[in-house]
Amino acid sequence: MVLSQSGAPIAKKQPKTLEKHGDIRIDDYYWLRDRNSNDTLDYLKAEND
């Protein structure tokens, strides 16, 4: 986990392409939606600390 100068965790970017109604967008933080992922839980624990 990478920390900022203030000690806050920095969420990693994992681009995910989403398409809806013909519009395409990139969500770099889509991985944070998975509440059962160890990466998400580790990030949230670090943020809470």
N, C-alpha and C positions, 0 to 999 in steps of 0.2 A: 504494500500500500504506500502510495506517495503522499507526503504531507506538504502543505504549504508552509510558508515562513511563519505563519501564525500558529501552526500545529494542527490546523484543520485538514481532514483527509480530502484528497482530490479524486473525484470519480473518474475512472478511466473511460475513454471514448471507444465504443464498439459500434461503428455505424451499422444501422439496419435500415434498409429501404422499405418504405411503406407506401402502398398505393391504394387510393380510395377515390372512386368516382372519376377516374382518369387523372387525378392529381398525384404526383409523386413527391415524397419528402423523405429526408434522411433524419433519423432520430438516433443521436449518438449515445443516448442514455436509456434506451429501450430495455436494456438488460436489468435495470433497476425494478422493473415491473414484476419480475419473477421472485416472489416472496419466499420461495423454498430454496433458492440458489444460495450456496455457501458464499459466493462472491458478494451477493446483495446483503446477506446477513452480516458478513465481515465489515462491509462498508458502513452499514447502519450502526453497528456497534462502535466502530471507530468514530463516527460522527457524534454519537451520544456521549462518548468519553470526552 
